[in-house]
Amino acid sequence: MTLKPEQDLNNVQKRALSVFTAGISNGEFGFPPETLIEVEKGKGAKLWDSGGQEYLDFSIGWGSCLVGHAREEVVEAVQKQAELGSNFAYLNNHALQLAEEIQRIAPAIDRLRFCASGTEATMYCQRLARAFTGKKKILKFEGAYHGANEAGVTSLFPHQNLSFPTPELTSAGTPMAIENLLVAPYNDLETTKEIIDSYADDIAGVLMEPLQRCTPPIPGFLEGVRALCDTQGIPLIFDEVVTGFRLAYGGAQEKYGVIPDLVAYGKALGGGYPIGAFGGRADIMDHVNEHYIGQDNYVWMASTLGGNPISTAAANAALSVYRVPRTYEKLFETGEYLRANLRRILSSLGEPAQVIGDGPLAQIVFTDQEVFNYRSTALGDKKKGRKMMLGLFKRGIFLNPMGTKLYISIAHDKSICDAFLTRFEDCLREDVL
């Protein structure tokens, strides 16, 4: 796509570029300037921009709107609470009710606390693991994203192929990650064991996405990591910001049957509203208790908007939607329908590519090789991926042109997928192949 000169940009694009770095307020999208739009409203699986253009949304707020946009139950709960106050920075009924429900369904949760984002939640899990063990290193898996904290953005999209467990800085401003992080290859239990056994005296916790980005765990991998942590007395941390309430009502813990010591939530929990939560074993979580103040193992924890009644009211409403019978069966059916037909179209056009994902998640990697971890994914043709994403956007599909996940919500159905697939095939024929 050829960039337009500045004089050809519309008013919204010029205004955005004059006030936001790269024209975007929340980062990472990477749209060319001429594709910047001003989203005005969303309903179900669709968005509309300020010019009235309709988009099929396969980003759904980076996965935060699993219920779909403007879901009636969520809107009603938020409107009702807004009249009573938006934030008390203290215990409230919605927060208490939500915490009790999470504790009920998540076997890892003895105690929990709320914060305002998944980034905060994974950060606090790391701090708690360090406080509990008295050690400083966190082991993460290459290519995993754990929010915008140091562990989340280190070895996120590395290109040097350094020997494990050496981390690669993929964001400036994170120099301490070199000292505090170890990196292992996802789905490689043998290498992971070598690293854990070699550094067991220094590892405070193992941090992982149970389903990393869109790459499922191979059979036995999660169970193997759990056993390694048990053997060495290392807390296992699940980042369920994406998988929580998406792969099952009980998240990855329910789907895969592996229970971590600490877990972080965000995204779909809030029904489209900002929220984070972290919790786990009572003896680890106790380190945020103020009676530890003055001791080396006290973890300072504070969040002005954590557990606010608006977000927790929205979350309780979202959870009520997730509890509707057959919700997850339908989500998985829609996800598999999309992935199967993506494969069909790619095959019919003779294009070697892998369609990966699970449940309501999908990703296309332009490679003829099996995809099972970050380095195998990185072999994909990124130029084709970028052309595909921008071509879909041009055809009224809203997504992240970085080429990562396609998100499906409860509001998506086969008709929405069929409309996507038609535009996908046109895009491949005209813009990609």
ROVOGU-916665 format. One record per atom (N, C-alpha, C): x, z, y; residue in three letters. Coordinates in steps of 0.02 Angstrom, whole numbers, plus 50000, padded with zeros to 5 digits. Layout:
% residues N
XZYALA/...
***
This chain:
% residues 433
500425000049941MET/500005000050000MET/500445000050062MET/500354995150105THR/500754994550166THR/500474999150220THR/500905002950252LEU/500685007550303LEU/500495003750366LEU/499965005850399LYS/499755002950462LYS/500175005750519LYS/500295001750571PRO/500615004550630PRO/500155009650663PRO/500455014250702GLU/500065019750731GLU/499465017350771GLU/499535011650806GLN/498985009450848GLN/498375007350808GLN/498465006050742ASP/497905004050701ASP/497555009850666ASP/497815015850674LEU/497505021750644LEU/496875023550682LEU/496385026450646ASN/495775028450680ASN/495865035250715ASN/495345037550749ASN/495405043550790ASN/495545049750748ASN/495205050450692VAL/495315056250648VAL/496035056350624VAL/496285050650603GLN/496975050350578GLN/497485052050631GLN/497385049550691LYS/497845051150746LYS/497815058550763LYS/497215061350765ARG/497145068550781ARG/497485072750728ARG/497375071050664ALA/497665074950609ALA/498435074750611ALA/498695068850623LEU/499425068150626LEU/499735071650686LEU/499335072550739SER/499605075850799SER/499625083450792SER/499255086250744VAL/499215093550739VAL/499465096250672VAL/499385092550618PHE/499605094750552PHE/500225090850531PHE/500715094350504THR/501285090850475THR/501045086250419THR/501215079850424ALA/500995074650377ALA/500235073550378ALA/499895076750427GLY/499185075550435GLY/498725079550391GLY/499005084150351ILE/498615088050303ILE/498725095550315ILE/498185099450311SER/498245106650327SER/498445110850268SER/498345108450206ASN/498495112650148ASN/499015109550102ASN/499335104150122GLY/499925101750088GLY/499825097950023GLY/500335094849999GLU/500435091649934GLU/500065085149923GLU/499505083849957PHE/499125077749941PHE/499545071449951PHE/499925070950004GLY/500365065250012GLY/500015058650024GLY/499435058750056PHE/499085052550072PHE/499465048750126PHE/499505042050120PRO/499755038150177PRO/499315039350238PRO/499575038850298PRO/499185040450358PRO/498525036750363PRO/498515030350343GLU/497895026450351GLU/497345028350302GLU/497505032550251THR/496995034650203THR/496725041550219THR/496985044850271LEU/496725051450288LEU/495995051050307LEU/495595055450279ILE/494885055750296ILE/494715062950315ILE/494155063650346GLU/493885070150365GLU/493285071550321GLU/493365075850271VAL/492815077250225VAL/492295081550261VAL/491685079350259GLU/491155082750296GLU/490705086950252GLU/490565084550192LYS/490135088550148LYS/490255086650075LYS/490045091150032GLY/490095089949960GLY/489475092649926GLY/489255089149875LYS/488685091349834LYS/488795089049763LYS/488775093749717GLY/488885091949647GLY/489575089149636GLY/489615082949612ALA/490255079749598ALA/490435074549650ALA/490125075049709LYS/490235069949761LYS/490445073149827LYS/490815069249867LEU/491005071049935LEU/490795065349981LEU/490715067050045TRP/490595062150097TRP/491055063550156TRP/491345058250184ASP/491765059250242ASP/491355058650306ASP/491685059750363SER/491325059850427SER/491055053050446SER/491285047750412GLY/491015041150425GLY/490455039250378GLY/490255043950334GLY/489715042650288GLY/489915039650222GLY/490565038550210GLN/490805035650147GLN/490735040750090GLN/490465038650035GLU/490375042949976GLU/490975042349929GLU/491175047949900TYR/491725048149851TYR/491505051849789TYR/491705049449731LEU/491645053349670LEU/492245057949667LEU/492125064449662ASP/492665069349669ASP/492945071349601ASP/493565069349588PHE/493915071349528PHE/494515075949544PHE/494455079349601SER/494925084649619SER/494555091349621SER/493935091149642ILE/493495096949650ILE/493865103149677ILE/494155102149736GLY/494505107649768GLY/495085110249726GLY/495485105449698TRP/496035107149653TRP/495795111749597TRP/495195110349574GLY/494925113949517GLY/494555120249534GLY/494495121949598SER/494165128249616SER/493405127749612SER/493135121749615CYS/492405120849615CYS/492165118649546CYS/492325122349494LEU/492105120649427LEU/491345120349423LEU/491005124149463VAL/490265123949464VAL/490005117849499VAL/490445113949532GLY/490235108549575GLY/490165110949646GLY/490135106249693HIS/490075108049764HIS/489375110449780HIS/489345115649821ALA/488715118349847ALA/488215119949792ALA/488455122949739ARG/488015125049684ARG/487515130149711ARG/486875129249695GLU/486345133149726GLU/486435140649717GLU/486615142849656GLU/486695150049645GLU/487245152949688GLU/487785149149697VAL/488345151549737VAL/488155151749811VAL/487835146449835VAL/487625146149905VAL/487155151949921VAL/486685153249878GLU/486205158649890GLU/486555165449892GLU/487015166649845ALA/487365173049844ALA/487785174049907ALA/488115168849930VAL/488535169349989VAL/488115170350052VAL/487575166650058GLN/487145167450117GLN/486855174450121GLN/486645177050064LYS/486345183750063LYS/486855189050084LYS/487485188450059GLN/487985193450076GLN/488235192550148GLN/488265186350172ALA/488525185050240ALA/488115188850293ALA/487485189750280GLU/487075193450328GLU/487225200850328GLU/487575203150276LEU/487735210350269LEU/488455211950287LEU/488855206750300GLY/489565207850316GLY/490005203850270GLY/490565201650297SER/491005197150259SER/491605200550228SER/491845205950259ASN/492445209250231ASN/492475216450254ASN/492555220850207PHE/492625228050221PHE/493325230550204PHE/493715226350170ALA/494385228350146ALA/494345234850106ALA/493825235250065TYR/493725241350026TYR/493255239749967TYR/493165244649925LEU/492735243949866LEU/492035241849887LEU/491755237149852ASN/491065235049863ASN/490745233249797ASN/490085232849796ASN/489715231949734ASN/489885225349699ASN/489955219949738HIS/490105213449708HIS/490785213649673HIS/491275216749705ALA/491945217149676ALA/491935221349612ALA/491575226849614LEU/491545231249556LEU/491205227849498LEU/490655224449512GLN/490295220849460GLN/490725215349429GLN/491085211749472LEU/491515206349448LEU/492085209049405LEU/492395214449428ALA/492955217349390ALA/492715219749321ALA/492135222649318GLU/491875225049254GLU/491755219149206GLU/491505213549233GLU/491385207749190GLU/492025204649165GLU/492525204149208ILE/493175201449186ILE/493485206049134ILE/493445212449145GLN/493715217249096GLN/493345216549029GLN/492695215149032ARG/492305214548970ARG/492505208448929ARG/492655202948962ILE/492765196748925ILE/493505195148911ILE/493965198348948ALA/494675196848941ALA/495015202448902ALA/495225201248841PRO/495525206648801PRO/496175209248830PRO/496505205448873ALA/497145207748903ALA/497025212848958ALA/496425213248984ILE/496295217049045ILE/496075224249030ILE/496535228949040ASP/496335236049043ASP/496155237949114ASP/496575235749161ARG/496465237049232ARG/496615230649270ARG/496305229849329LEU/496445223949369LEU/496375225549443LEU/496615220949484ARG/496525221149557ARG/496405214049582ARG/496065213749640PHE/495935207249670PHE/496425205949728PHE/496565199549737CYS/496945197149795CYS/496595190949820CYS/496925186849859ALA/496565181249891ALA/496735174449862ALA/497205174049816SER/497395167449789SER/497755168249722SER/497795162649686GLY/498185162649624GLY/498925163549636GLY/499175160949692THR/499885161949709THR/500055169349713THR/499615173149747GLU/499735180449751GLU/499685183649682GLU/499205181549642ALA/499095184649577ALA/499695183949532ALA/499985177849529THR/500575176949486THR/501185180649514THR/501225181049581MET/501765184749612MET/501735192149593MET/501145195049597TYR/501075202149580TYR/501215203449507TYR/501035198849463CYS/501185199649392CYS/501935200049380CYS/502305195849416GLN/503035195849409GLN/503325202549435GLN/503085204849491ARG/503325211249519ARG/503175216949471ARG/502585216949442LEU/502405222349396LEU/502845222249334LEU/502995216249308ALA/503425215849249ALA/504115218549265ALA/504375217049325ARG/505025219549345ARG/505025227149353ARG/504485229649383ALA/504435236949393ALA/504385240549326ALA/503995237849281PHE/503875241049216PHE/504505241149173PHE/504885235749174THR/505465235249130THR/506115237449163THR/506135237449229GLY/506755238849264GLY/507245233049261GLY/507015227249240LYS/507435221249236LYS/507235216349291LYS/507635211149302LYS/507485206849361LYS/507325199549346LYS/507505197049287LYS/507405189949275LYS/506725188349245LYS/506425182949269ILE/505815180349241ILE/505975173749206ILE/505725172949145LEU/505795166649109LEU/505165162549120LEU/505245156449147LYS/504685151849154LYS/504835145549115LYS/504335141049112PHE/504425134849075PHE/504465129049123PHE/504935124649110GLU/505075119049155GLU/504455114949168GLU/504345113449233GLY/503775109349253GLY/503135113149266GLY/503135119649251ALA/502535123649262ALA/502475125549336ALA/501855125649361TYR/501725127749429TYR/501355134449427TYR/501625139349462HIS/501325146049464HIS/501155148149535HIS/500935143249575GLY/500805144849645GLY/501425143949687GLY/501355145249751ALA/501895143849799ALA/502405149449805ALA/502415154149757ASN/502945159149756ASN/503575156149726ASN/504125159849727GLU/504775156949707GLU/504775154249636GLU/504505158049590ALA/504495155649520ALA/504065149449513ALA/503525149149551GLY/503065143549545GLY/503365136949566GLY/503805137049616VAL/504065130749643VAL/504785129349622VAL/505055133349578THR/505725132049551THR/505665128449484THR/506085123249474SER/506045119049415SER/505335116349405SER/505005114949461LEU/504325112349459LEU/504325104849446LEU/504725101049483PHE/504815093949469PHE/505555092249472PHE/505955095449429PRO/506685094349430PRO/506855087349409PRO/507445084949430HIS/507655078249411HIS/508375078149384HIS/508715083849384GLN/509405083949363GLN/509495084949287GLN/508955086949253ASN/508995088349181ASN/509565093249165ASN/509575098749202LEU/510085103849191LEU/510005106949122LEU/510545109649096SER/510505113049031SER/510085119449039SER/509665120648989PHE/509275126848989PHE/509745132748977PHE/509625138549009PRO/509055140449050PRO/509185140149125PRO/509615135549148THR/509785135249219THR/509205132649261THR/508985136249312PRO/508435133849354PRO/508685128749405PRO/508245124349426GLU/508385119549479GLU/507925120849538GLU/508215121649597LEU/507805122849657LEU/507445116449676LEU/506785116549673THR/506395110749694THR/506025112149760THR/506175117849790SER/505935119249858SER/506485122849895SER/506605120849957ALA/507075124549999ALA/506785131450014ALA/507225135850036GLY/507005142550055GLY/506895147349998GLY/507145145649938THR/507045149949879THR/507705151349844THR/508225153349880PRO/508885154049849PRO/508925159449795PRO/508505164749800MET/508545170149751MET/508305168049682MET/507955162349679ALA/507715160049614ALA/508295158549566ALA/508855156549593ILE/509445155149551ILE/509645161349512ILE/509605167149543GLU/509805173449511GLU/509245176349468GLU/508635175249488ASN/508075178949459ASN/507665175149408ASN/507825168749396LEU/507425164849350LEU/507835161849293LEU/507525161349236LEU/507775157449179LEU/507245152249163LEU/507455146549136VAL/506985141149123VAL/507055138749051VAL/506475137949019ALA/506455135548950ALA/506025129348946ALA/506105125248893PRO/505675119348883PRO/505025121348849PRO/504475119348879TYR/503815120648849TYR/503755117148782TYR/503425120448735ASN/503295117848668ASN/503925117248626ASN/504455120548645ASP/505085120748607ASP/505225128048591ASP/504965130348535LEU/505025137448517LEU/505735139248499LEU/506095134748468GLU/506785136248447GLU/507225137648507GLU/507205133248558THR/507615134248618THR/507385140448655THR/506735141548658THR/506465147448692THR/506725153848659THR/506735153848593LYS/506985159748556LYS/507725160948572LYS/508125155548573GLU/508835156348589GLU/508925159548658GLU/508535157348706ILE/508595160048774ILE/508375167348776ILE/507795168848747ILE/507545175748748ILE/508025180448711ILE/508265178448654ASP/508725182648617ASP/509385183848655ASP/509605178648691SER/510245179148727SER/510195183348790SER/509605183348822TYR/509525186648887TYR/509025192348884TYR/508875194848825ALA/508345199848817ALA/508455206048861ALA/509085207948871ASP/509235213848911ASP/509095212848986ASP/508995206549006ASP/508895205049078ASP/508195202449093ASP/507805200649042ILE/507155197449054ILE/506615202649065ILE/506305202349123ALA/505765206949140ALA/505095204449113ALA/505015197849109GLY/504385195149086GLY/504445187649072GLY/504015185249028VAL/503955178049013VAL/503305175749045VAL/503365171049091LEU/502795168549129LEU/502625161449106LEU/501995160349088MET/501815153649063MET/501095151849077MET/500975145349085GLU/500305142549081GLU/500175141149007GLU/499645144148979PRO/499525142948907PRO/499445135448892PRO/499065131948934LEU/499045124748935LEU/499415122648998LEU/500015119848990GLN/500445118549048GLN/500245112149082GLN/500005112749144ARG/499725107049181ARG/499185103949137ARG/499285098149107CYS/498795095249060CYS/499085094548990CYS/499655097748976THR/499975097148911THR/499775102948866THR/499415101648812PRO/499195107048768PRO/499785110048729PRO/499725116348710PRO/500255119348667PRO/500215116548597PRO/500795115248567ILE/500795113048497ILE/500615119048454ILE/500335117948394PRO/500135123548351PRO/500715128348339PRO/500595134648350GLY/501085139848337GLY/501535141648396GLY/501515137548449PHE/501975138848504PHE/501795145248542PHE/501175145948562LEU/500965152048599LEU/501055158248555LEU/500865157548492GLU/500935163248446GLU/501675165048438GLU/502105159948437GLY/502815161248430GLY/503115164748490GLY/502905162648550VAL/503145165948611VAL/502895173148613VAL/502275174248592ARG/502005181048590ARG/502425185448543ARG/502595182748486ALA/502995186548437ALA/503695188048464ALA/503995183148498LEU/504655184248527LEU/504635189848578LEU/504125189848620CYS/504055195148670CYS/503955201948638CYS/503555202048585ASP/503445208348550ASP/504095211048520ASP/504485206648490THR/505115208648459THR/505595211648509THR/505635208648569GLN/506115210848619GLN/505815215748670GLN/505175217448664GLY/504865222048711GLY/504795219248781GLY/504655212748786ILE/504605209348850ILE/503865207848864ILE/503615209648923PRO/502925207948939PRO/502815200348942PRO/502265198148913LEU/502065191148916LEU/501525190448969LEU/501635185749016ILE/501185184649072ILE/500855177849064ILE/500185177649061PHE/499825171349061PHE/499595169849132PHE/499785163949157ASP/499505161349219ASP/498875157549200ASP/498295160849208GLU/497655157749192GLU/497295155549256GLU/497665154149308VAL/497355151749370VAL/496975145249357VAL/497245140849316VAL/496895134649299VAL/496465135649237VAL/496725138749185THR/496365139049121THR/495805144249121THR/495845149249164GLY/495355154549165GLY/494655151949181GLY/494165153449137PHE/493465151449145PHE/493365143949139PHE/493905140149125ARG/493855132849119ARG/493895130549046ARG/494355133449008LEU/494415131548938LEU/493915135248894LEU/493655140648919ALA/493145144648886ALA/492945150048936ALA/492395153448923TYR/492205158848969TYR/492745164148971TYR/493055165448914GLY/493615170048910GLY/494295166848921GLY/494295160648944GLY/494915157148961GLY/495345155448902GLY/495995154548915ALA/496465152748862ALA/496525158248810ALA/496435164448831GLN/496465169948782GLN/495945169048727GLN/495345166948748GLU/494815165748699GLU/494945159348659GLU/495145154048693LYS/495235147648659LYS/495795147848608LYS/496365150648628TYR/496955150448585TYR/497055156848544TYR/496715162148561GLY/496765168348522GLY/497415172048530GLY/497775170848585VAL/498405174248599VAL/498295178648661VAL/498485184948656ILE/498335189748710ILE/498985191648746ILE/499015190548811PRO/499605192448849PRO/499585199748870PRO/500115201948903ASP/500135208748930ASP/499885209049002ASP/499975203549038LEU/499725202849106LEU/499425195949113LEU/498935195249157VAL/498605188849167VAL/498415188049240VAL/498475181849265ALA/498295180149334ALA/497725175249334ALA/497245176249381TYR/496675171749388TYR/496625169249460TYR/496245163849468GLY/496095161049534GLY/495615155249525GLY/495655150249567LYS/495285143949562LYS/494555144849541LYS/494395142949479ALA/493695142649457ALA/493345149349460ALA/493715154749460LEU/493405161349464LEU/492965162049526LEU/493175159049582GLY/492835160049646GLY/492255155449660GLY/492115150749616GLY/491555146249628GLY/491635142149690GLY/492265140849710GLY/492415137049770GLY/492625141349829GLY/492615147849820TYR/492835152449874TYR/493505155549856TYR/493895157449907PRO/494575159849894PRO/494585166549858PRO/494965166649803ILE/495005172949764ILE/495615172649719ILE/495875178349704GLY/496395179149653GLY/496275185849618GLY/496495186349557ALA/496445192649521ALA/497025193149472ALA/497265199049461PHE/497795200149412PHE/497675206749377PHE/497865206849314GLY/497745213049276GLY/498095212849210GLY/497985218049171GLY/498315218449105GLY/498325225549079GLY/498855226949041ARG/498915233549010ARG/498915239049063ARG/498585244449047ALA/498515249949095ALA/499195252849114ALA/499655253349066ASP/500305256449082ASP/500725252149128ASP/500615245549126ILE/500975241049172ILE/500625241049240ILE/499965240249239MET/499585240049302MET/499635246449342MET/499785251949309ASP/499815258349344ASP/500365258449398ASP/500825253749396HIS/501375253849444HIS/501165251749515HIS/500535249449523VAL/500285248349591VAL/499945254749618VAL/499905259849577ASN/499605266149597ASN/500035269649650ASN/499715271749704GLU/500095274649760GLU/500455281049743GLU/500305284049685HIS/500675290149668HIS/501395288649649HIS/501575282149643TYR/502255280049630TYR/502665279149694TYR/502325279749752ILE/502685278649815ILE/503295283149819ILE/503855280149839GLY/504485283849843GLY/504915283049781GLY/504625280249728GLN/505005279149667GLN/505215271849662GLN/505725270449624ASP/505985263749618ASP/505505258949583ASP/505035261649545ASN/504595257349506ASN/503895256749537ASN/503825258149601TYR/503185257249636TYR/503125250049660TYR/502565246749647VAL/502435239949669VAL/501925240149726VAL/502165238449785TRP/501715238149843TRP/501215232549832TRP/500575234249839MET/500055229149831MET/499535230149885MET/499425224949925ALA/498905225149976ALA/498665218149989ALA/498025217249998SER/497735210650012SER/497135211650058SER/497205209450120THR/496665210550169THR/496005207750145THR/496015201850115LEU/495395198550093LEU/495275199150018LEU/495735202549983GLY/495645203349911GLY/495015207249894GLY/494585204449852GLY/493975207849832GLY/493445208149886GLY/493495203849936ASN/492985203849989ASN/492305202049960ASN/491755204649990PRO/491105203849959PRO/490835196649959PRO/491085192450004ILE/490865185350003ILE/491155181949941ILE/491815182349932SER/492125178949875SER/491895181849808SER/491815188349805THR/491615191349741THR/490875190049726THR/490465189549778ALA/489765187549768ALA/489745180449741ALA/490145176049770ALA/490185169149746ALA/490435168949674ALA/490935173049658ALA/491215173149591ALA/490695175649540ALA/490335180849557ASN/489815183249511ASN/489285177849499ASN/489115174149551ALA/488625168649543ALA/488915163249499ALA/489555161549509ALA/489875156449468ALA/489885158549395ALA/490065164849382LEU/490085167149313LEU/489395166849280LEU/488865168049319SER/488185167449292SER/488045160249270SER/488325155449307VAL/488245148349288VAL/488635146949224VAL/489245149649218TYR/489655148449159TYR/489335151349096TYR/488925156549106ARG/488615159849048ARG/488005156049022ARG/487775150949057VAL/487205147049034VAL/487375143848966VAL/486945144348917PRO/487105141548850PRO/487305134248853PRO/487805132548813ARG/488085125848804ARG/488475123248865ARG/488615127548913THR/489005125348971THR/489675122548949THR/490035126148907TYR/490705123948888TYR/490685118248838TYR/490175118048796GLU/490105112348751GLU/490025105948792GLU/489615106248845LYS/489505100348887LYS/490135098448926LYS/490485103548952LEU/491115102148988LEU/491615098648943LEU/491685101048882PHE/492165098048835PHE/491935091148814PHE/491285090248805GLU/491035083548787GLU/491175078548842GLU/491065080648905THR/491195076148961THR/491935074648967THR/492355079648959GLY/493075078648962GLY/493325073948908GLY/493095074848847GLU/493305070548792GLU/493045063448802GLU/492445062748828TYR/492155056148843TYR/492595052448892TYR/492805055948945LEU/493235052748995LEU/493905050848965LEU/494235055448930ARG/494895054048902ARG/494865048348851ARG/494365048348807ALA/494305043148757ALA/494215036248788ALA/493815035848841ASN/493695029348872ASN/494275027148917ASN/494655031848944LEU/495265030048978LEU/495745026748929LEU/495805029648869ARG/496245026848817ARG/495995019848797ARG/495335019248790ARG/495055012748770ARG/495225007348820ARG/495145008848884ILE/495275003848936ILE/496015002148938ILE/496445007148936LEU/497165005948936LEU/497375001648877LEU/497095003148818SER/497264999348758SER/497014992148764SER/496414991148790SER/496134984448796SER/496544980048843SER/496884983148890LEU/497304979448937LEU/498034979048914LEU/498174981848856GLY/498854981648829GLY/499344985848868GLY/499104991048900GLU/499534995248941GLU/499735001548902GLU/500375002348886PRO/500585008448851PRO/500545014548897PRO/500145019348877ALA/500065025348918ALA/499785030948874ALA/499905037048896GLN/499645042948861GLN/499115046148905GLN/498555047948875VAL/498035051648910VAL/498035058648880VAL/498235063548920ILE/498295070348895ILE/497795074848929ILE/497735080948903GLY/497275085748933GLY/496875089248879GLY/496445093748901ASP/496005097448856ASP/495405099748897ASP/494835100448864GLY/494245102748901GLY/494105098148959GLY/493945100849018PRO/493785096749077PRO/494385094849118PRO/494935092849086LEU/495555090949119LEU/495825084549088LEU/496115080249129ALA/496405074149103ALA/496985071949147ALA/497475068549118GLN/498035065749154GLN/498265059449118GLN/498445054349157ILE/498695048049130ILE/499445047649143ILE/499835046549091VAL/500555045849098VAL/500745038949071VAL/501025034749114PHE/501195027849095PHE/501855027749056PHE/501795029048992THR/502365028948946THR/502115027548876THR/502535024448835ASP/502345023348765ASP/502615028948720ASP/502925034048751GLN/503195039648713GLN/502705045548711GLN/502745049448659GLU/502345055548654GLU/502505060248712GLU/501995063348740VAL/502085068148795VAL/501945075148768VAL/502445079648775PHE/502365086348748PHE/502675091748793PHE/503055089648844ASN/503345094448891ASN/503515090748956ASN/503835094249003TYR/503965091149068TYR/504405084949063TYR/504955085349026ARG/505425079849025ARG/505135073648992ARG/504695074548943SER/504365068648913SER/503855065748962SER/503525070049000THR/503055067649051THR/503425063949106THR/504015066449125ALA/504395063549180ALA/504645056549164ALA/504635054549101LEU/504845047749083LEU/504315042549101LEU/503715044849119GLY/503175040249137GLY/503345036349201GLY/503025030549208ASP/503135026149265ASP/502765028949325ASP/503135032249369LYS/502825035549427LYS/502555030549477LYS/502875024849482LYS/502635019749530LYS/501945017249510LYS/501845016149445LYS/501185014149422LYS/500675019649433LYS/500885025849420GLY/500435031449431GLY/500205032049503GLY/500675031049549ARG/500515031249621ARG/500045025549640ARG/500195019549616LYS/499755013849630LYS/499045015149604LYS/499005017949545MET/498355019349515MET/497965024349558MET/498285029749577MET/497935034849615MET/497705032249683MET/498135028549718LEU/497935025849783LEU/497415020449775LEU/497455016549721GLY/496955011449709GLY/496275014449694GLY/496265020049657LEU/495635023449644LEU/495345026449708LEU/495775029249749PHE/495545032049813PHE/495225026649856PHE/495535020849857LYS/495275015249895LYS/494585013149870LYS/494445014549806ARG/493805012649776ARG/493305018449775ARG/493425023549817GLY/492945028949824GLY/492995034349772GLY/493595035349744ILE/493725040949699ILE/494175045849736ILE/493945051949745PHE/494345057049780PHE/494755060749728PHE/495415060749737LEU/495865064049690LEU/496535065349724LEU/496985068249687ASN/497645069749713ASN/498115064049695ASN/498365060349745PRO/498795054649729PRO/499485056549704PRO/499625063149699MET/500255065249668MET/500265063449594MET/499675061849566GLY/499655059449498GLY/499645064949445GLY/499375070749461THR/499355076149412THR/498675076149377THR/498265081149389LYS/497655081949350LYS/497065078149380LYS/496615076049334LEU/495935074349352LEU/495515080249329LEU/495125083049375TYR/494705088849360TYR/493985086649352TYR/493655089349302ILE/492945088249290ILE/492585094849302ILE/492005094449333SER/491605100349347SER/490965100249305SER/490585105549309ILE/489935105849276ILE/489465100549303ILE/489575098449366ALA/489145093449396ALA/489305086349373ALA/489885085249342HIS/490055078649316HIS/489655077349252HIS/489445071149243ASP/489115069149181ASP/489375062349161ASP/489095059549108LYS/489345053049084LYS/489235047549134LYS/488695047949174SER/488585042649224SER/489115042749278SER/489325048749298ILE/489875049349347ILE/490515046749316ILE/490645048449253CYS/491235046049219CYS/491225038449211CYS/490635035649196ASP/490585028349188ASP/490745024849254ASP/490505027549310ALA/490665024649375ALA/491415025049388ALA/491715030549370PHE/492445031249377PHE/492805026149334PHE/492585025449272LEU/492925021049225LEU/492895013649246LEU/492335011649275THR/492275004849300THR/492785003549355THR/492835008249401ARG/493315007549456ARG/494035008149431ARG/494125012249380PHE/494785013049350PHE/495035006349321PHE/494595002949284GLU/494784996649254GLU/494924991449308GLU/494514991149360ASP/494634986549415ASP/495304987949448ASP/495444994449457CYS/496064996549490CYS/496664994349449CYS/496634995249383LEU/497194993249341LEU/497304985649345LEU/496774981949341ARG/496834974649341ARG/497104972049407ARG/496864974949462GLU/497004972049528GLU/497614975149563GLU/497744981649550ASP/498254985049590ASP/498854987449550ASP/498784988249484VAL/499304991649446VAL/499684986849399VAL/499314982849361LEU/499634978849308LEU/499864972049335LEU/
***
